[in-house]
Amino acid sequence: MIIMGHRGAAGLEPENTLLSIERAMEIGVDAVEIDVRLSKDKELVVIHDATVDRTTNGTGPVSSYALKEMKNLDAGKGETIPTLQEVIDLIGDKVKLVIELKEEGTEGGVVELIKRNNLDDNVYVISFWHGLVKTVKEMDSRIKTGVLLIRKATSAREISGLGNTSVSPVSTWDSPKDDKDVGREPMPLDLSFIFNQHG
């Protein structure tokens, strides 16, 4: 069994912050899952929702903030929204890192950071957006990937086009029309398939 911190230790500290991730590692998790989006200036930032409203003292879409502006927001307990590189620097090789792609455009930057930081053996890239996972696999087939499903299974034909990619059912809710349906985040997230497979 793999024990994973969802958005760090989100039940104890502000989700997807360095404080939350550090707390999860202190507790003794085997892996940490985070969510990645793009800032206005195309930096990879770690935040779940499409807007900053729920998790910070700001308002508006994540994509409307440049990284410097985003760093002025309070994400709880004085924490800021971290960049993906900051999370990678914190985690090192202490635990596995599970990166969920929340939107189009994140794939290339994520693959680049994985290569730059030599994380091939320590990272998993997952998404509900299966086309993004396919793109990651096409960019670097060595990166471990997984697709997430909500209730309605993806067709066998679509799954077969993703290469050696794990499949993980998540919950019994109907699939949201798009990622803006943040009030119905599926829980719990079962990623056991991903850690039992390679490639």
Secondary structure as the mmCIF struct_conf table of DSSP 4:
data_model
#
loop_
_struct_conf.conf_type_id
_struct_conf.id
_struct_conf.beg_label_comp_id
_struct_conf.beg_label_asym_id
_struct_conf.beg_label_seq_id
_struct_conf.end_label_comp_id
_struct_conf.end_label_asym_id
_struct_conf.end_label_seq_id
STRN STRN1 MET A 4 HIS A 6
TURN_TY1_P TURN_TY1_P1 ARG A 7 LEU A 12
BEND BEND1 GLU A 13 GLU A 13
TURN_TY1_P TURN_TY1_P2 GLU A 15 ASN A 16
BEND BEND2 THR A 17 THR A 17
HELX_RH_AL_P HELX_RH_AL_P1 LEU A 18 ILE A 27
TURN_TY1_P TURN_TY1_P3 GLY A 28 GLY A 28
BEND BEND3 ASP A 30 ASP A 30
STRN STRN2 ALA A 31 LEU A 38
TURN_TY1_P TURN_TY1_P4 LYS A 40 ASP A 41
STRN STRN3 LEU A 44 VAL A 46
BEND BEND4 HIS A 48 ALA A 50
STRN STRN4 THR A 51 THR A 51
BEND BEND5 VAL A 52 VAL A 52
TURN_TY1_P TURN_TY1_P5 ASP A 53 THR A 55
BEND BEND6 THR A 56 ASN A 57
BEND BEND7 GLY A 60 GLY A 60
STRN STRN5 PRO A 61 PRO A 61
HELX_RH_3T_P HELX_RH_3T_P1 VAL A 62 SER A 64
BEND BEND8 TYR A 65 TYR A 65
HELX_RH_AL_P HELX_RH_AL_P2 LEU A 67 MET A 70
TURN_TY1_P TURN_TY1_P6 LYS A 71 ASN A 72
BEND BEND9 LEU A 73 LEU A 73
BEND BEND10 GLY A 76 GLY A 76
TURN_TY1_P TURN_TY1_P7 LYS A 77 GLY A 78
HELX_LH_PP_P HELX_LH_PP_P1 ILE A 81 PRO A 82
STRN STRN6 THR A 83 THR A 83
HELX_RH_AL_P HELX_RH_AL_P3 LEU A 84 ILE A 91
TURN_TY1_P TURN_TY1_P8 GLY A 92 ASP A 93
BEND BEND11 LYS A 94 VAL A 95
STRN STRN7 LYS A 96 LEU A 101
BEND BEND12 GLU A 103 GLU A 103
TURN_TY1_P TURN_TY1_P9 GLU A 104 GLY A 105
HELX_RH_AL_P HELX_RH_AL_P4 GLU A 107 ARG A 116
TURN_TY1_P TURN_TY1_P10 ASN A 117 ASN A 118
TURN_TY1_P TURN_TY1_P11 ASP A 120 ASN A 122
STRN STRN8 VAL A 123 SER A 127
BEND BEND13 PHE A 128 PHE A 128
HELX_RH_AL_P HELX_RH_AL_P5 HIS A 130 MET A 139
TURN_TY1_P TURN_TY1_P12 SER A 141 ARG A 142
BEND BEND14 ILE A 143 ILE A 143
STRN STRN9 LYS A 144 ILE A 150
BEND BEND15 ARG A 151 LYS A 152
HELX_LH_PP_P HELX_LH_PP_P2 ALA A 153 SER A 155
HELX_RH_AL_P HELX_RH_AL_P6 ALA A 156 SER A 160
TURN_TY1_P TURN_TY1_P13 GLY A 161 LEU A 162
BEND BEND16 ASN A 164 ASN A 164
STRN STRN10 SER A 166 SER A 171
BEND BEND17 THR A 172 TRP A 173
HELX_LH_PP_P HELX_LH_PP_P3 ASP A 174 PRO A 176
BEND BEND18 LYS A 177 ASP A 178
TURN_TY1_P TURN_TY1_P14 ASP A 179 LYS A 180
HELX_RH_3T_P HELX_RH_3T_P2 VAL A 182 ARG A 184
HELX_RH_AL_P HELX_RH_AL_P7 SER A 192 PHE A 195
TURN_TY1_P TURN_TY1_P15 ASN A 196 ASN A 196
#
